[in-house]
Amino acid sequence: RPSSSKMTRLVPVIPDGGWGWVVVVGSFLVHVLADGFVYSFGVLVEELVVEFNASSAFVAVILSLLTGLTLGFGPVASAVTDKYGCRTSTIVGSVIATVGCAITYFATGIPYICVTVGCIMGVGIGLMYCPAIVIVTMYFEKRRALATGIAVSGAGIGTWIFPQIYGFIRNTFGWRYVFLFGAGCMAICGVCGTTFRPLQFIETDEDEDSTEKSESSAKDGNENTKESAALLAPASAAAKATSNTSLHSAGRVLNARSSGDVSGDDAEKGHRSRAGTVTEGTGYLSVKGVLYTGSITDVAEFKENPDKYRSMTSLHSHKPSKLGDLKEVDGDDDVFEADKDDEKKKGFLNTAVRMLNLDLLAEPAFVLFAVSNLLTSVGFNSPLYFLPMHANKGLGLGKTDGDMVLSVFGICNTIGRITFGLVGDRRLPCLPFGWGNDTARNRLWIYNLSLTICGLLTCLSFVFDNYILLCIYSGTFGFTISSYICLTSVILVDLLGLERLTNAFGLLLLFQGVGTVFGPPLSGWLADINNSDYNYSFFFCGVNLLVSGLMMFLTPCLRKNRPEPVADGAKKPVMMH
């Protein structure tokens, strides 16, 4: 092939099925095991308070470090994922979390557990959290909302199941054996991570993007089947299966196992194997829409230029003149050997810096949303953490009843994640005066009302003074708080656009991490100074949740003169009403 100075993009072949469903199962299990451990930790609080004669506030530091590092470590974890890939990041995180959990068996005090669970496990789970989401969004486009909804619902399933398992182990063998069981669960996460294999990709010319846009939008679901087959098929079959897709019409499939002596004409033929996928360190986080968990095909920016939001922009480089310019990475994956400037863009620190760009702090709508997220994070984890102790000490219920209250949260949280995931992408024609026709506004109102209701009920926790009522509160809390988990990324896109999602999400993780670090210790301190009356802790959390929901009703005022494309593709300003 003759040398050319044309700029190219590497565009992943999105299967929207096939091996992608195996990836969804792997991500689902990671959420079940990792989030299940974190959200069920409250089962052990009373045991640790008694064992080490510690205050609730001191024990709460364990959870604050665990969840705070999981979130606050997000930009670093994203950089690791970007450089080494989803599979490697998940496996490394699994090993770290397994070690931290296992050595907790030998704990001699709360500071020891703060290090092993709070710090070591916090970093390990943080390394698993990012790739478990990113890999699903990379494999799915049209069915992304469904796929991510299934994956993240694992957190609720884990919180439903694990309190009962932990309670049984605690009552039968002692609390130390819970951590041995947890270590086994963290190790299984690494096995799940092995399913996160990289995608196929093809090279496209920038000046052919306009052609690609029209062709891509015209294709139907049959192409998803072809692309899925390409991912699972042998080398020659893969090339054939992709030859008729919209992606292949704009470029060529790269041969990953050819030697440097193969001619450019042979490279054009596109013979390749699955090992010729995007390498384990090719820059998933440079795909601008990778953190969007909704139906990205409904986003106006994506419709206008799909390849721009599919492409690996960190591999955005000049076409090589011959196959010899391909460079083998990790022994079996080949990528373009970009020039030095491109290599710098691919650097480990660059991803973290890109995610933490502070320019967004000049955007009033983002600052409002970030502060709201900080307050939500302050009030989110503490009720889960102290529900079993509140049931036992505050209401005089047995430990088994306290465990079941936490399980009710898990069941309803799962239902909420699925519900908000489905409703968040749809118009609501049932509402009067056409209010439900704007999907961006629907999402915002659902988000705001859910947090407001959640906060109000938590403030009134003292009303729920028996087992049945406490279960009702726990279930309602689990259902309403799930909107915060499901709708965050899609609301960010509604506010700022797809172009700035990665940056916004990185900054948001820091705000969430700060809130999560301070929330549980403050809540525990309030209980300690009020003779273990956790109603004060719940009231404090409820106020934070209530304010976080109410303040978001100001968003339309901040956006009134800032037109943006809405998520359903209509050409009108976002949230003008």
C-alpha positions, 0 to 999 in steps of 0.5 A, a space after each residue: 500500500 502506498 504511503 499516505 498522510 491521511 489520518 485514521 481511526 481504529 473503530 471497534 466492531 461492536 457485536 451487540 451480542 455473541 460473546 458479549 453476553 458472556 461478558 455481561 455474565 462475567 460483569 454481573 458476577 463481579 458486581 454480585 461478589 464485589 458490591 455484595 461484599 461491600 454493601 453487606 459489610 453492615 452484618 459485621 459491624 456489631 461483631 467488630 464493635 464488641 470484639 475490639 471494644 471500638 466506637 461506631 465511628 471508628 469502625 465506620 472508618 473501615 467502610 469509608 476507606 473501602 468505598 471512598 478508595 473504590 470511587 476515589 481511585 476511579 481515575 487511576 483505575 481508569 488509567 490502568 484499564 486504558 493502558 493494560 485493558 479490562 481483563 488485566 485490570 480486573 485480574 490484578 484488582 481481584 488478586 489485590 482484593 483477595 489478599 486484603 480480605 484473606 489476611 483480615 482473618 488475622 486482624 488484631 484491631 480496627 486499624 489493622 482492618 482499616 488497612 487490609 479491608 479499607 485500603 487494600 481491598 478498596 484499591 483492589 475493588 476499585 481496579 475491578 469496578 471500572 473495567 466491569 462497566 467499560 467492557 460491557 459498554 464496549 461490546 454493546 451499542 444498540 442493546 447497551 441499556 439492557 446489557 449494562 442494566 443486567 450487569 449492574 443489577 448484580 450489586 442488588 442480587 449480591 446485597 440480597 444474598 450475602 447478608 444471609 450467607 455472612 450471617 450464617 457463617 458469623 453465627 456458625 464459625 465466627 466473623 473471621 471466617 466471613 473474610 475467608 469466604 469473602 477472599 474466595 469471592 474476590 478470587 472468583 472475580 478474577 476468573 470472571 475477568 478472564 471473560 473480558 477479552 478485547 474487541 476486534 477493530 478496523 481502521 477507517 479514514 477520517 475523510 470517509 466518516 461522512 459516508 460511514 455515518 449514512 451507511 451505519 445509520 441505514 443498517 439493521 439488526 442483521 449486522 449485529 449477527 454478522 459482527 457477533 459471528 465475526 468475533 467468535 469465528 476463525 480468522 478467515 470467517 471473521 474477515 468474511 463476516 465483517 466484509 459486508 458490515 458498515 464498518 468494513 465498508 469504511 476501512 479494512 480489517 487489520 491482520 494481527 498475526 502476520 509477520 512484518 514481511 507480509 505485503 500491504 496487499 495481503 494486509 488488505 485482505 483482512 485475514 486475522 484471528 481473534 488474537 488480533 483484537 484491540 490490544 490489552 492496552 489500547 485505550 478503551 477510555 479514549 472512546 468518548 461514549 464508553 462510560 455512557 450506560 444508556 442506549 447510545 444509539 439514541 444520543 443525538 451526537 452519536 447519530 450525527 457521527 457514530 465513528 467519532 464516538 466509537 473510535 479509539 482516539 488514542 490510536 488516532 494516527 497516520 496510516 502506515 505505509 506497510 505492514 512492517 509498521 505494525 508493532 506486536 504487543 504482549 506477544 499476540 496483539 498488534 497495533 499501529 506503532 504511533 508516533 511519539 506524540 500519539 504514544 504520549 497521548 496513550 500514556 498512563 498518566 494522560 488518561 487520569 489527567 484527562 479525566 480530572 481536567 478542572 475546566 468543567 468546574 466553570 460549568 454551573 450545571 456540572 458543579 451543581 450535579 457534582 455537589 449533589 453527588 457529594 451529598 448523596 454519597 454522604 448519605 448513601 452508605 451509612 444507612 446500609 452500614 448501620 441498618 443491622 445494628 439499628 435493628 438489633 440495638 435500636 428496635 430490639 430485633 434479633 441478628 437474623 432479622 437485621 440481616 433480613 432487613 439488609 437483604 430486603 434492600 438488595 431485592 428492591 435495589 435490583 428491581 429499582 436498577 432494572 426499572 430506572 434503566 428501562 424507564 430512563 430511555 423512554 418517553 412517558 406518554 401517560 403524563 398529561 400535557 405532553 410532559 413525558 415526551 422529553 426523555 432528558 427531562 424525564 430522567 432529571 425529574 425521576 432522578 430528583 424525585 427519587 432522591 427527594 423521596 429517599 431523603 425524606 423517608 430516611 429523615 423519618 426513620 424513627 417512624 419505622 419502629 418494628 420489623 415490618 416497617 423497617 423492611 418497608 423503609 429498607 426496601 423503599 430506600 433500596 428502590 429509590 437510591 438505585 436511580 442515583 446509580 443508574 442515571 448518573 452517566 446519562 444525566 451527565 450527557 444530557 447536561 454536558 454532551 457525550 464529548 465531555 462525559 469521560 472528563 465529567 465522570 472522572 471528576 464526579 468519582 472524586 466528589 463521590 469518593 470524598 462524600 463516601 469517606 466522610 459520611 459513615 464516620 460522621 454518622 457513627 459519631 452521631 450515634 456514639 454521642 447519642 447512646 447508640 441511637 442510630 435515628 440521629 445517624 439516619 436523620 443526618 443521612 436523610 438531610 444530605 439525600 433530601 438536599 441533594 435531590 431538591 437542589 437538582 430541581 435548579 438544573 433547568 434554570 442553569 441550562 435555560 440559555 445553554 442549548 444542547 442536543 437531548 438524548 432522544 435525538 430531537 433538535 432542541 435545547 435540553 431541559 428548557 421547560 
